[in-house]
Amino acid sequence: ETGVTQSPTHLIKTRGQQVTLRCSSQSGHNTVSWYQQALGQGPQFIFQYYREEENGRGNFPPRFSGLQFPNYSSELNVNALELDDSALYLCASRGQGALAGELFFGEGSRLTVL
Amino acid sequence: GESVGLHLPTLSVQEGDNSIINCAYSNSASDYFIWYKQESGKGPQFIIDIRSNMDKRQGQRVTVLLNKTVKHLSLQIAATQPGDSAVYFCAERTSGSRLTFGEGTQLTVNP
């Protein structure tokens, strides 16, 4: 519906493991942002990529990293998982010239860390 | 620090009534504000936005009001329908394209 698809939809990891979450944006959407949403809270900005380069980062440690590819797909990688990393991870994209709030969100990847 | 919060965590209204969802923000430098709707199991959906040089903006059945004097934002939904039931978030642009979201208000529309 939004043109943004995320995978996997759910996954379970154990503490210390690494995870890669994937996002596919609409064609032409060259800005992608990743957000972490804990249960019952609003999304928190992790970082943003524009034309394959990170151009903004929130208060997240370096073990959160990302990649953006020329085909409008992107990845969020989290190393050394901690219990508090359990959350819904949202990918959002927007097109060139769109306002900052005109984001198209995917349905998220729900990560559970045991 | 910077924060965006909501006055009420839940709001229950009757179908057909008007709904008002409130939001307080603390960063006076924020220049752009957005309301999102998030239904269960889905990502947030853009509803309406407003720049800081405006105090009111209307969309289809929705109106956003901005009071910079008291750092207050509100979303008004006219003739609320069951399909409006969701969590509503306000968000502010704090720098560049970074958005800071509030904690959300759960709107329940009773038939």
Backbone of each chain as ProteinMPNN parsed JSONL, in Angstrom:
{"seq_chain_A": "ETGVTQSPTHLIKTRGQQVTLRCSSQSGHNTVSWYQQALGQGPQFIFQYYREEENGRGNFPPRFSGLQFPNYSSELNVNALELDDSALYLCASRGQGALAGELFFGEGSRLTVL", "coords_chain_A": {"N_chain_A": [[0.826, -1.199, 0.0], [1.917, 1.263, 0.839], [4.116, 1.127, -0.671], [6.473, 0.499, 0.464], [8.346, -2.117, 1.581], [9.164, -4.46, 4.087], [11.44, -6.832, 5.499], [12.626, -9.472, 7.644], [9.205, -10.012, 8.795], [8.811, -10.75, 11.409], [11.108, -11.739, 13.906], [13.261, -13.707, 15.986], [15.935, -13.407, 18.154], [18.943, -14.132, 20.01], [20.622, -12.726, 22.836], [23.586, -10.963, 22.092], [23.832, -11.86, 19.503], [23.78, -11.074, 15.948], [21.873, -9.048, 13.68], [20.192, -8.548, 10.572], [18.101, -6.365, 8.964], [15.798, -5.746, 6.352], [14.779, -3.499, 3.729], [12.668, -2.33, 1.192], [12.222, 0.281, -0.912], [10.026, 2.69, -2.563], [10.39, 3.174, -6.064], [12.523, 5.773, -7.024], [12.499, 6.996, -4.575], [14.86, 8.332, -2.858], [15.694, 8.819, -0.313], [16.009, 7.313, 2.76], [14.907, 6.386, 5.954], [15.441, 5.006, 9.185], [13.682, 3.777, 11.967], [13.242, 3.055, 15.438], [10.803, 1.463, 17.299], [9.658, 1.081, 20.382], [7.496, -0.956, 22.386], [4.376, 0.516, 22.845], [5.32, 3.079, 22.582], [6.447, 6.052, 20.831], [7.981, 6.179, 17.543], [11.567, 6.152, 17.324], [14.197, 7.971, 15.977], [16.737, 6.461, 14.147], [18.743, 6.507, 12.037], [19.449, 8.157, 8.864], [19.593, 7.746, 5.348], [20.855, 9.038, 2.324], [21.107, 8.868, -1.027], [22.86, 6.695, -0.758], [24.538, 7.347, 1.312], [25.078, 7.963, 4.783], [23.326, 10.52, 6.344], [22.463, 11.627, 8.67], [21.934, 11.019, 12.103], [20.551, 9.452, 14.957], [20.397, 9.089, 18.57], [21.864, 6.548, 18.855], [23.999, 3.725, 19.401], [27.174, 2.837, 17.791], [26.928, 0.154, 17.062], [24.643, -0.088, 15.707], [24.086, -0.011, 12.393], [23.947, 0.891, 8.89], [22.985, 0.389, 5.44], [22.543, 1.61, 2.152], [21.287, 0.956, -1.048], [21.719, 1.252, -4.649], [19.393, 0.395, -5.868], [17.181, 1.246, -4.49], [16.829, -0.213, -2.2], [17.505, -1.048, 1.23], [19.378, -1.629, 4.271], [19.341, -2.442, 7.738], [21.582, -3.027, 10.22], [22.303, -4.658, 13.22], [24.562, -5.179, 15.692], [25.843, -7.354, 18.291], [23.509, -7.887, 19.931], [21.206, -6.632, 22.366], [18.961, -7.064, 25.158], [17.255, -4.876, 25.32], [17.034, -4.096, 22.727], [14.868, -5.186, 21.626], [12.115, -4.559, 19.704], [9.928, -2.801, 17.391], [11.067, -2.294, 14.194], [11.168, 0.246, 11.949], [11.113, 1.191, 8.583], [11.365, 3.998, 6.505], [10.577, 5.926, 3.666], [11.159, 8.643, 1.385], [10.42, 10.817, -1.37], [12.38, 12.716, -3.755], [12.494, 16.12, -3.063], [10.263, 16.039, -1.505], [8.509, 16.921, 1.516], [9.902, 16.817, 4.852], [8.23, 15.376, 6.524], [6.682, 13.831, 4.881], [6.686, 10.952, 4.791], [6.848, 7.56, 3.779], [5.985, 4.774, 5.36], [7.07, 1.428, 6.075], [5.631, -1.701, 7.189], [7.106, -2.679, 9.194], [9.619, -4.524, 11.047], [9.452, -6.846, 13.487], [11.438, -7.334, 16.158], [12.567, -9.621, 18.501], [14.538, -10.031, 21.275], [16.072, -12.469, 23.1]], "CA_chain_A": [[0.0, 0.0, 0.0], [2.79, 2.435, 0.873], [5.223, 0.894, -1.574], [7.67, 0.18, 1.241], [8.218, -3.464, 2.126], [10.233, -4.808, 5.016], [11.564, -8.253, 5.827], [11.43, -10.281, 7.884], [8.176, -9.315, 9.574], [9.081, -11.094, 12.806], [12.25, -12.616, 14.12], [13.715, -13.864, 17.365], [17.376, -13.581, 18.279], [19.42, -14.164, 21.387], [21.55, -11.657, 23.194], [24.925, -11.112, 21.535], [23.794, -12.163, 18.073], [23.693, -9.974, 15.001], [20.671, -9.138, 12.858], [20.078, -7.671, 9.409], [16.731, -6.111, 8.547], [15.825, -5.245, 4.989], [13.705, -2.604, 3.338], [12.618, -1.997, -0.223], [11.459, 1.527, -1.04], [9.46, 2.99, -3.871], [11.322, 3.674, -7.065], [12.639, 7.228, -6.987], [12.638, 7.47, -3.191], [16.277, 8.18, -2.586], [15.965, 9.066, 1.104], [15.415, 6.29, 3.614], [15.179, 6.544, 7.385], [15.107, 3.866, 10.031], [13.207, 4.142, 13.296], [12.99, 1.998, 16.407], [9.598, 1.753, 18.074], [9.411, 0.186, 21.505], [6.078, -1.199, 22.62], [3.657, 1.581, 23.526], [6.0, 4.36, 22.457], [6.588, 6.578, 19.489], [9.216, 5.796, 16.857], [12.772, 6.93, 17.606], [15.049, 8.068, 14.794], [18.042, 5.805, 14.249], [19.57, 7.228, 11.067], [18.888, 8.401, 7.552], [20.516, 7.63, 4.224], [20.496, 9.744, 1.097], [22.035, 8.493, -2.099], [23.797, 5.669, -0.267], [25.399, 7.851, 2.385], [24.382, 8.364, 5.998], [23.344, 11.988, 6.471], [21.802, 12.02, 9.907], [21.927, 9.897, 13.031], [19.99, 9.711, 16.269], [21.204, 8.676, 19.723], [22.059, 5.103, 18.852], [25.429, 3.401, 19.382], [27.732, 2.408, 16.488], [26.567, -1.208, 16.671], [23.549, 0.076, 14.744], [24.646, 0.509, 11.153], [23.042, 0.71, 7.773], [23.449, 0.478, 4.064], [21.518, 1.902, 1.158], [21.764, 0.475, -2.343], [21.188, 2.03, -5.778], [18.084, -0.102, -6.328], [16.196, 1.721, -3.517], [16.727, -1.086, -1.036], [18.412, -0.657, 2.317], [19.525, -2.586, 5.368], [19.708, -2.026, 9.097], [22.335, -4.065, 10.896], [22.531, -4.434, 14.643], [25.51, -6.144, 16.243], [25.879, -7.541, 19.752], [22.147, -7.572, 20.364], [20.876, -6.538, 23.778], [17.539, -7.289, 25.404], [16.527, -3.624, 25.048], [16.886, -3.892, 21.286], [13.566, -5.736, 21.242], [11.268, -3.444, 19.266], [9.516, -2.792, 15.985], [11.973, -1.457, 13.419], [10.433, 0.8, 10.822], [11.819, 1.833, 7.496], [10.517, 5.014, 5.889], [11.24, 6.553, 2.529], [10.48, 9.782, 0.769], [10.962, 11.142, -2.672], [13.124, 13.964, -3.925], [11.673, 17.326, -2.976], [9.152, 15.878, -0.564], [8.761, 17.486, 2.833], [10.492, 15.856, 5.788], [7.211, 14.536, 7.134], [5.947, 13.038, 3.893], [7.36, 9.666, 4.792], [6.075, 6.355, 3.548], [6.511, 3.768, 6.274], [6.734, 0.037, 5.933], [4.894, -2.237, 8.334], [8.054, -2.938, 10.258], [10.147, -5.833, 11.422], [9.407, -6.956, 14.953], [12.582, -8.086, 16.666], [12.559, -10.025, 19.913], [15.847, -10.503, 21.725], [15.926, -13.268, 24.33]], "C_chain_A": [[0.867, 1.258, 0.0], [3.925, 2.302, -0.114], [6.522, 0.598, -0.87], [7.451, -1.187, 1.879], [9.429, -3.791, 2.982], [10.238, -6.312, 5.264], [12.722, -8.461, 6.787], [10.402, -9.497, 8.697], [8.365, -9.565, 11.062], [10.352, -11.925, 12.862], [12.652, -12.596, 15.58], [15.205, -14.145, 17.342], [17.724, -13.701, 19.755], [20.473, -13.079, 21.592], [22.946, -11.962, 22.645], [24.963, -11.415, 20.043], [23.725, -10.878, 17.243], [22.45, -10.162, 14.141], [20.76, -8.149, 11.696], [18.611, -7.574, 9.009], [16.765, -5.415, 7.199], [14.587, -4.431, 4.644], [13.805, -2.341, 1.851], [11.696, -0.8, -0.39], [10.859, 1.659, -2.429], [10.561, 3.47, -4.817], [11.318, 5.201, -7.039], [12.76, 7.804, -5.598], [14.083, 7.268, -2.76], [16.667, 8.55, -1.159], [15.259, 7.992, 1.918], [15.855, 6.525, 5.05], [14.777, 5.272, 8.099], [14.731, 4.377, 11.415], [13.043, 2.885, 14.141], [11.76, 2.385, 17.217], [9.415, 0.689, 19.144], [7.909, 0.1, 21.746], [5.444, -0.048, 23.395], [4.301, 2.95, 23.425], [6.05, 4.819, 21.004], [7.897, 6.126, 18.859], [10.376, 6.722, 17.241], [13.713, 6.836, 16.409], [16.388, 7.392, 15.045], [19.032, 6.515, 13.334], [18.835, 7.362, 9.751], [19.977, 8.258, 6.502], [19.946, 8.379, 3.033], [21.556, 9.416, 0.064], [23.2, 7.677, -1.562], [24.768, 6.165, 0.8], [24.56, 8.246, 3.589], [24.47, 9.879, 6.13], [22.55, 12.468, 7.679], [21.726, 10.808, 10.806], [21.342, 10.333, 14.359], [20.917, 9.188, 17.354], [21.289, 7.159, 19.827], [23.549, 4.791, 18.719], [25.874, 2.899, 18.015], [27.37, 0.99, 16.091], [25.296, -1.234, 15.818], [24.161, 0.698, 13.491], [23.703, 0.221, 10.001], [23.74, 0.767, 6.441], [22.261, 0.846, 3.197], [22.1, 1.568, -0.198], [21.115, 1.264, -3.476], [19.793, 1.606, -6.229], [16.972, 0.225, -5.343], [15.939, 0.729, -2.399], [17.733, -0.628, 0.012], [18.412, -1.733, 3.397], [19.801, -1.857, 6.664], [20.392, -3.222, 9.741], [22.524, -3.699, 12.356], [23.427, -5.558, 15.142], [25.34, -6.251, 17.749], [24.544, -7.2, 20.376], [21.995, -7.603, 21.881], [19.369, -6.712, 23.934], [16.711, -6.049, 25.035], [16.393, -3.303, 23.557], [15.571, -4.481, 20.78], [12.619, -4.587, 20.933], [10.779, -3.709, 17.859], [10.453, -1.836, 15.257], [11.279, -1.054, 12.118], [11.38, 1.45, 9.833], [10.853, 2.831, 6.863], [11.271, 5.67, 4.741], [10.464, 7.783, 2.077], [11.193, 10.157, -0.51], [11.699, 12.461, -2.684], [12.166, 15.147, -3.857], [10.509, 17.227, -2.018], [9.518, 16.508, 0.776], [9.236, 16.387, 3.78], [9.457, 14.907, 6.372], [6.478, 13.64, 6.187], [6.651, 11.705, 3.694], [6.373, 8.553, 4.503], [6.73, 5.259, 4.382], [6.139, 2.371, 5.817], [6.002, -0.438, 7.18], [5.819, -2.72, 9.444], [8.504, -4.381, 10.375], [10.169, -5.898, 12.938], [10.509, -7.893, 15.416], [12.399, -8.372, 18.147], [13.923, -10.59, 20.245], [15.677, -11.211, 23.059], [17.245, -13.426, 25.055]], "O_chain_A": [[0.597, 2.205, -0.739], [4.634, 3.275, -0.371], [7.563, 0.459, -1.512], [6.493, -1.389, 2.624], [10.562, -3.446, 2.648], [9.199, -6.971, 5.242], [13.699, -7.712, 6.752], [10.712, -8.429, 9.226], [8.104, -8.684, 11.881], [10.627, -12.719, 11.962], [12.425, -11.627, 16.305], [15.677, -15.011, 16.606], [16.907, -13.412, 20.63], [21.108, -12.598, 20.653], [23.421, -13.094, 22.733], [25.996, -11.247, 19.394], [23.626, -9.769, 17.769], [22.019, -11.29, 13.899], [21.326, -7.064, 11.824], [17.962, -8.586, 8.747], [17.646, -4.598, 6.932], [13.503, -4.644, 5.188], [14.897, -2.153, 1.315], [10.517, -0.868, -0.043], [11.134, 0.871, -3.334], [11.535, 4.093, -4.395], [10.264, 5.837, -7.033], [13.088, 8.98, -5.444], [14.478, 6.176, -2.35], [17.853, 8.588, -0.835], [14.053, 7.789, 1.779], [17.018, 6.822, 5.323], [13.88, 4.552, 7.66], [15.366, 5.28, 11.96], [12.746, 1.804, 13.632], [11.679, 3.49, 17.753], [9.063, -0.453, 18.851], [7.153, 0.988, 21.351], [5.916, 0.319, 24.471], [3.879, 3.885, 24.106], [5.736, 4.066, 20.082], [8.824, 5.733, 19.568], [10.185, 7.92, 17.453], [13.983, 5.748, 15.9], [17.084, 7.696, 16.014], [20.036, 7.058, 13.794], [17.77, 6.782, 9.539], [21.135, 8.605, 6.737], [18.744, 8.362, 2.77], [22.745, 9.661, 0.266], [24.363, 7.935, -1.872], [25.72, 5.465, 1.147], [23.468, 8.795, 3.443], [25.555, 10.455, 6.04], [22.034, 13.586, 7.694], [21.483, 9.695, 10.339], [21.598, 11.441, 14.831], [22.08, 8.881, 17.093], [20.824, 6.572, 20.804], [24.276, 5.495, 18.019], [25.038, 2.573, 17.171], [27.483, 0.634, 14.918], [24.923, -2.275, 15.277], [24.691, 1.808, 13.537], [22.781, -0.586, 10.119], [24.909, 1.136, 6.329], [21.126, 0.45, 3.465], [23.264, 1.859, -0.472], [20.067, 1.88, -3.278], [19.094, 2.369, -6.895], [15.931, -0.432, -5.345], [14.92, 0.826, -1.716], [18.688, 0.087, -0.291], [17.559, -2.62, 3.423], [20.417, -0.791, 6.68], [19.822, -4.312, 9.793], [22.866, -2.562, 12.684], [23.091, -6.736, 15.026], [24.774, -5.369, 18.395], [24.455, -6.331, 21.243], [22.554, -8.451, 22.576], [18.603, -6.536, 22.986], [15.606, -6.165, 24.505], [15.715, -2.346, 23.181], [15.21, -4.285, 19.619], [12.351, -3.744, 21.789], [11.153, -4.692, 17.219], [10.61, -0.687, 15.67], [10.868, -1.892, 11.314], [12.315, 2.16, 10.203], [9.667, 2.543, 6.704], [12.469, 5.934, 4.845], [9.274, 7.931, 2.356], [12.373, 9.869, -0.713], [11.64, 13.227, -1.722], [11.137, 15.156, -4.533], [9.838, 18.223, -1.745], [10.694, 16.612, 1.124], [9.009, 15.199, 3.55], [9.773, 13.758, 6.681], [5.723, 12.769, 6.618], [7.135, 11.376, 2.611], [5.218, 8.596, 4.925], [7.872, 4.87, 4.14], [5.067, 2.14, 5.258], [5.782, 0.334, 8.113], [5.357, -3.124, 10.512], [7.867, -5.31, 9.879], [10.831, -5.093, 13.593], [10.508, -9.085, 15.106], [12.112, -7.475, 18.939], [14.408, -11.509, 19.585], [15.196, -10.625, 24.029], [17.301, -14.067, 26.104]]}, "seq_chain_B": "GESVGLHLPTLSVQEGDNSIINCAYSNSASDYFIWYKQESGKGPQFIIDIRSNMDKRQGQRVTVLLNKTVKHLSLQIAATQPGDSAVYFCAERTSGSRLTFGEGTQLTVNP", "coords_chain_B": {"N_chain_B": [[15.971, 17.92, 27.739], [15.252, 17.649, 24.174], [11.876, 17.069, 23.46], [8.755, 15.584, 22.681], [5.541, 15.436, 23.725], [2.407, 14.022, 24.816], [-0.796, 15.076, 26.025], [-2.84, 13.328, 26.839], [-3.019, 9.845, 27.14], [-5.038, 8.164, 26.16], [-8.096, 8.345, 24.308], [-11.518, 8.366, 24.076], [-14.295, 8.37, 21.99], [-17.6, 9.041, 20.697], [-19.02, 7.732, 17.722], [-19.275, 9.969, 15.05], [-18.932, 12.213, 16.579], [-16.747, 15.046, 17.187], [-13.2, 14.854, 17.408], [-10.442, 15.701, 19.471], [-7.072, 15.78, 19.64], [-4.264, 16.256, 21.58], [-0.983, 17.77, 21.859], [2.161, 18.467, 23.285], [5.123, 20.296, 22.824], [8.661, 20.768, 23.253], [10.842, 21.96, 22.053], [11.622, 24.963, 21.003], [12.796, 25.731, 18.68], [11.94, 24.128, 16.674], [10.599, 23.78, 13.424], [8.656, 22.616, 11.957], [5.894, 20.487, 11.887], [4.18, 17.402, 12.313], [1.412, 15.185, 11.977], [0.745, 11.784, 12.563], [-0.923, 8.699, 11.865], [-1.319, 5.562, 13.29], [-2.243, 2.402, 12.714], [-3.073, -0.768, 14.142], [-0.509, -3.097, 13.811], [0.576, -1.9, 11.609], [2.684, 0.501, 9.881], [3.363, 3.976, 10.735], [1.185, 6.463, 9.323], [1.151, 9.261, 7.286], [-0.747, 12.13, 8.081], [-1.319, 14.961, 8.242], [0.434, 18.068, 7.975], [2.211, 20.942, 9.309], [3.759, 24.085, 9.039], [5.933, 26.171, 11.018], [5.36, 28.822, 10.609], [2.706, 29.08, 10.372], [-0.6, 28.94, 11.845], [-2.739, 27.359, 11.628], [-4.05, 24.651, 9.763], [-5.894, 23.005, 7.31], [-7.268, 19.857, 6.378], [-8.777, 17.092, 4.728], [-11.441, 16.49, 6.645], [-9.751, 16.779, 8.806], [-7.97, 18.981, 10.997], [-5.184, 20.877, 11.853], [-3.84, 22.606, 14.548], [-1.603, 25.073, 15.644], [0.049, 26.404, 18.329], [2.403, 28.459, 19.052], [3.162, 30.009, 21.153], [2.569, 28.713, 23.541], [3.675, 26.342, 22.918], [2.157, 24.199, 21.743], [0.317, 21.731, 20.072], [-2.399, 20.591, 18.132], [-4.695, 18.115, 16.955], [-7.562, 17.994, 15.148], [-10.325, 16.02, 14.487], [-13.0, 15.753, 12.438], [-16.384, 14.613, 12.685], [-15.929, 11.9, 13.63], [-15.048, 8.592, 12.731], [-15.445, 4.978, 12.901], [-13.244, 3.876, 11.568], [-11.268, 5.651, 12.155], [-10.142, 4.924, 14.483], [-7.19, 4.404, 16.14], [-3.672, 4.774, 16.93], [-2.406, 7.957, 17.46], [0.217, 10.036, 16.547], [2.129, 12.905, 17.238], [4.742, 14.711, 15.663], [7.885, 16.377, 15.475], [10.131, 18.37, 13.556], [13.377, 18.354, 14.364], [15.999, 18.7, 13.527], [17.505, 19.048, 10.355], [16.341, 16.404, 8.53], [15.484, 14.922, 10.575], [13.051, 13.527, 12.614], [11.264, 13.917, 15.625], [9.272, 11.994, 17.56], [6.235, 11.983, 19.487], [4.717, 10.219, 22.268], [2.27, 9.141, 21.632], [-1.337, 8.901, 21.245], [-4.028, 6.896, 21.999], [-6.791, 6.536, 20.117], [-10.131, 5.729, 20.427], [-13.05, 4.881, 18.806], [-16.354, 4.728, 19.46], [-19.19, 2.894, 18.428]], "CA_chain_B": [[16.278, 17.681, 26.34], [14.128, 17.822, 23.256], [10.854, 16.043, 23.64], [7.395, 15.852, 22.24], [4.684, 14.584, 24.535], [0.969, 14.144, 24.655], [-1.459, 15.297, 27.285], [-3.657, 12.192, 27.197], [-2.628, 8.619, 26.45], [-6.185, 7.544, 25.512], [-9.25, 9.181, 24.052], [-12.648, 7.584, 23.609], [-15.351, 9.258, 21.499], [-18.717, 8.404, 20.0], [-19.028, 7.906, 16.269], [-19.94, 11.188, 14.629], [-18.438, 13.353, 17.363], [-15.438, 15.57, 16.816], [-12.123, 14.443, 18.307], [-9.312, 16.613, 19.57], [-5.893, 15.129, 20.213], [-3.322, 17.319, 21.923], [0.443, 17.452, 21.89], [3.029, 19.553, 23.742], [6.502, 20.123, 22.413], [9.537, 21.585, 24.094], [11.91, 22.593, 21.281], [11.085, 26.163, 20.36], [13.44, 25.903, 17.375], [11.304, 23.25, 15.667], [9.934, 24.618, 12.428], [7.765, 21.822, 11.127], [5.218, 19.519, 12.737], [3.41, 16.441, 11.53], [0.585, 14.199, 12.661], [0.685, 10.475, 11.933], [-1.889, 7.721, 12.374], [-0.768, 4.221, 13.228], [-3.178, 1.327, 13.006], [-2.438, -1.951, 14.693], [0.204, -3.934, 12.856], [1.025, -1.136, 10.449], [3.556, 1.627, 10.146], [2.676, 5.274, 10.787], [0.694, 7.006, 8.054], [1.083, 10.715, 7.294], [-2.089, 12.69, 8.029], [-1.274, 16.374, 7.919], [1.597, 18.753, 8.536], [2.094, 22.392, 9.421], [5.018, 24.786, 9.277], [5.85, 27.027, 12.202], [4.884, 30.164, 10.262], [1.254, 28.99, 10.263], [-1.211, 28.526, 13.1], [-3.852, 26.457, 11.339], [-4.057, 24.064, 8.428], [-7.02, 22.078, 7.216], [-7.27, 18.83, 5.354], [-10.089, 16.467, 4.634], [-11.945, 16.115, 7.985], [-8.755, 17.034, 9.855], [-7.412, 20.316, 11.131], [-4.098, 20.964, 12.814], [-3.655, 23.928, 15.124], [-0.293, 25.25, 16.261], [0.17, 27.566, 19.216], [3.825, 28.508, 19.372], [3.348, 30.705, 22.432], [2.572, 27.709, 24.613], [4.27, 25.119, 22.355], [1.076, 23.233, 21.762], [-0.163, 21.283, 18.755], [-3.571, 19.741, 18.273], [-5.293, 17.525, 15.749], [-9.007, 17.883, 15.256], [-10.938, 15.14, 13.497], [-14.438, 16.01, 12.387], [-17.261, 13.469, 12.409], [-15.062, 10.736, 13.807], [-15.591, 7.333, 12.258], [-14.74, 3.814, 13.479], [-11.958, 3.708, 10.886], [-10.294, 6.586, 12.717], [-9.544, 4.314, 15.67], [-5.766, 4.15, 15.913], [-2.795, 5.595, 17.748], [-2.018, 9.167, 16.746], [1.478, 10.608, 17.002], [2.651, 14.133, 16.678], [6.187, 14.672, 15.473], [8.464, 17.667, 15.136], [11.439, 18.308, 12.937], [14.335, 18.962, 15.28], [17.164, 19.106, 12.742], [17.553, 18.397, 9.049], [15.136, 15.621, 8.28], [15.235, 14.095, 11.746], [11.781, 13.762, 13.278], [11.105, 13.447, 16.993], [7.879, 11.612, 17.765], [5.679, 11.872, 20.812], [4.433, 8.846, 22.686], [1.041, 8.659, 21.022], [-2.644, 8.859, 21.893], [-4.901, 5.85, 21.456], [-8.162, 7.012, 19.88], [-11.125, 4.671, 20.254], [-14.338, 5.411, 18.367], [-17.432, 3.82, 19.836], [-20.33, 3.004, 17.492]], "C_chain_B": [[15.079, 17.889, 25.464], [13.112, 16.714, 23.496], [9.535, 16.524, 23.085], [6.499, 14.937, 23.034], [3.238, 14.874, 24.311], [0.323, 14.309, 26.005], [-2.195, 14.056, 27.749], [-3.193, 10.962, 26.442], [-3.785, 7.963, 25.719], [-7.301, 8.558, 25.352], [-10.348, 8.299, 23.471], [-13.772, 8.527, 23.205], [-16.453, 8.425, 20.851], [-18.605, 8.684, 18.496], [-19.828, 9.15, 15.907], [-19.504, 12.422, 15.39], [-17.132, 13.865, 16.754], [-14.409, 15.136, 17.862], [-11.039, 15.511, 18.31], [-8.184, 15.894, 20.288], [-4.821, 16.203, 20.395], [-1.891, 16.82, 22.013], [1.2, 18.681, 22.383], [4.441, 19.274, 23.255], [7.383, 21.089, 23.182], [10.602, 22.336, 23.31], [11.36, 23.782, 20.501], [11.695, 26.415, 18.984], [12.819, 25.029, 16.287], [10.472, 24.084, 14.72], [8.889, 23.87, 11.615], [7.206, 20.705, 11.982], [4.296, 18.645, 11.885], [2.561, 15.579, 12.456], [0.572, 12.916, 11.831], [-0.379, 9.631, 12.621], [-1.265, 6.348, 12.231], [-1.814, 3.209, 13.657], [-2.398, 0.098, 13.449], [-1.786, -2.785, 13.594], [0.708, -3.222, 11.624], [2.003, -0.045, 10.863], [2.764, 2.916, 10.199], [2.311, 5.781, 9.395], [0.564, 8.515, 8.201], [-0.371, 11.181, 7.195], [-2.045, 14.12, 7.52], [-0.048, 16.995, 8.557], [1.337, 20.258, 8.597], [3.473, 22.991, 9.685], [4.824, 25.77, 10.42], [5.386, 28.441, 11.877], [3.372, 30.194, 10.047], [0.698, 28.647, 11.629], [-2.377, 27.568, 12.883], [-3.7, 25.914, 9.928], [-5.148, 23.008, 8.393], [-6.803, 21.079, 6.104], [-8.674, 18.28, 5.255], [-10.464, 15.916, 5.999], [-10.941, 16.338, 9.098], [-8.261, 18.472, 9.801], [-6.291, 20.251, 12.148], [-3.962, 22.422, 13.248], [-2.309, 23.979, 15.824], [-0.292, 26.532, 17.08], [1.605, 27.623, 19.702], [4.082, 29.186, 20.715], [3.435, 29.719, 23.577], [3.115, 26.374, 24.138], [3.272, 23.976, 22.389], [0.576, 22.985, 20.34], [-1.402, 20.439, 18.988], [-4.044, 19.258, 16.908], [-6.783, 17.395, 16.0], [-9.521, 17.009, 14.119], [-12.437, 15.359, 13.552], [-15.197, 14.727, 12.075], [-16.482, 12.16, 12.46], [-15.784, 9.447, 13.436], [-14.838, 6.164, 12.876], [-13.376, 3.574, 12.841], [-10.887, 4.665, 11.361], [-9.63, 6.018, 13.969], [-8.12, 3.884, 15.365], [-4.975, 4.889, 16.978], [-2.329, 6.776, 16.894], [-0.755, 9.745, 17.391], [1.672, 11.989, 16.407], [4.166, 13.981, 16.577], [6.665, 16.062, 15.102], [9.803, 17.443, 14.454], [12.401, 19.078, 13.836], [15.613, 19.4, 14.571], [17.166, 18.353, 11.426], [16.25, 17.696, 8.757], [14.786, 14.728, 9.466], [13.923, 14.494, 12.394], [11.809, 13.179, 14.684], [9.618, 13.215, 17.239], [7.503, 11.69, 19.24], [5.317, 10.43, 21.11], [3.102, 8.313, 22.176], [-0.19, 8.741, 21.892], [-3.474, 7.793, 21.209], [-6.314, 6.416, 21.345], [-9.065, 5.809, 19.641], [-12.454, 5.321, 19.9], [-15.405, 4.362, 18.634], [-18.629, 3.997, 18.912], [-21.598, 3.461, 18.201]], "O_chain_B": [[14.007, 18.262, 25.942], [13.475, 15.557, 23.709], [9.253, 17.721, 23.034], [6.707, 13.724, 23.004], [2.883, 15.869, 23.679], [0.797, 13.774, 27.007], [-2.181, 13.75, 28.941], [-2.993, 11.021, 25.229], [-3.552, 7.26, 24.736], [-7.439, 9.494, 26.139], [-10.131, 7.578, 22.498], [-14.164, 9.393, 23.988], [-16.255, 7.259, 20.507], [-18.149, 9.748, 18.079], [-20.934, 9.352, 16.408], [-19.679, 13.545, 14.918], [-16.508, 13.204, 15.924], [-14.714, 15.062, 19.052], [-10.756, 16.138, 17.289], [-8.344, 15.453, 21.426], [-4.518, 16.959, 19.471], [-1.625, 15.635, 22.21], [0.921, 19.801, 21.956], [4.895, 18.129, 23.275], [6.911, 22.102, 23.698], [11.213, 23.263, 23.843], [10.713, 23.615, 19.467], [11.175, 27.218, 18.21], [13.143, 25.178, 15.109], [9.734, 24.976, 15.138], [8.302, 24.428, 10.688], [7.944, 20.047, 12.716], [3.721, 19.087, 10.89], [2.956, 15.286, 13.585], [0.416, 12.932, 10.61], [-0.691, 9.824, 13.796], [-0.741, 6.006, 11.171], [-2.217, 3.166, 14.82], [-1.211, -0.043, 13.158], [-2.413, -3.13, 12.593], [1.211, -3.854, 10.695], [2.129, 0.285, 12.043], [1.615, 2.956, 9.758], [3.033, 5.557, 8.424], [-0.066, 8.995, 9.143], [-1.132, 10.706, 6.352], [-2.651, 14.452, 6.501], [0.452, 16.501, 9.568], [0.378, 20.769, 8.018], [4.253, 22.452, 10.47], [3.701, 26.152, 10.747], [5.047, 29.193, 12.791], [2.82, 31.198, 9.599], [1.415, 28.126, 12.483], [-2.935, 27.031, 13.84], [-3.276, 26.625, 9.017], [-5.303, 22.22, 9.326], [-6.246, 21.387, 5.051], [-9.641, 18.93, 5.653], [-9.847, 14.956, 6.461], [-11.272, 16.098, 10.259], [-8.148, 19.086, 8.74], [-6.441, 19.627, 13.199], [-3.968, 23.339, 12.426], [-1.924, 23.037, 16.516], [-0.599, 27.61, 16.571], [1.981, 26.925, 20.644], [5.116, 28.953, 21.34], [4.264, 29.863, 24.475], [3.033, 25.379, 24.859], [3.517, 22.927, 22.986], [0.437, 23.904, 19.533], [-1.453, 19.656, 19.937], [-3.827, 19.893, 15.876], [-7.206, 16.754, 16.962], [-9.198, 17.225, 12.951], [-13.065, 15.172, 14.594], [-14.734, 13.876, 11.316], [-16.39, 11.423, 11.478], [-16.949, 9.238, 13.772], [-13.706, 6.335, 13.331], [-12.451, 3.115, 13.512], [-9.717, 4.51, 11.01], [-8.654, 6.584, 14.46], [-7.876, 3.099, 14.449], [-5.555, 5.556, 17.835], [-1.911, 6.603, 15.749], [-0.678, 9.918, 18.608], [1.413, 12.215, 15.225], [4.779, 13.214, 17.319], [5.933, 16.835, 14.484], [10.51, 16.473, 14.727], [12.259, 20.283, 14.042], [16.242, 20.376, 14.981], [16.864, 17.16, 11.384], [15.186, 18.314, 8.739], [13.899, 13.881, 9.372], [13.705, 15.669, 12.69], [12.317, 12.079, 14.9], [8.811, 14.138, 17.136], [8.338, 11.491, 20.122], [5.576, 9.532, 20.309], [2.847, 7.114, 22.29], [-0.108, 8.661, 23.117], [-3.609, 7.787, 19.985], [-6.949, 6.734, 22.35], [-8.801, 4.979, 18.771], [-12.928, 6.207, 20.61], [-15.359, 3.254, 18.1], [-19.04, 5.125, 18.639], [-22.643, 3.605, 17.566]]}, "name": "protein", "num_of_chains": 2, "seq": "ETGVTQSPTHLIKTRGQQVTLRCSSQSGHNTVSWYQQALGQGPQFIFQYYREEENGRGNFPPRFSGLQFPNYSSELNVNALELDDSALYLCASRGQGALAGELFFGEGSRLTVLGESVGLHLPTLSVQEGDNSIINCAYSNSASDYFIWYKQESGKGPQFIIDIRSNMDKRQGQRVTVLLNKTVKHLSLQIAATQPGDSAVYFCAERTSGSRLTFGEGTQLTVNP"}
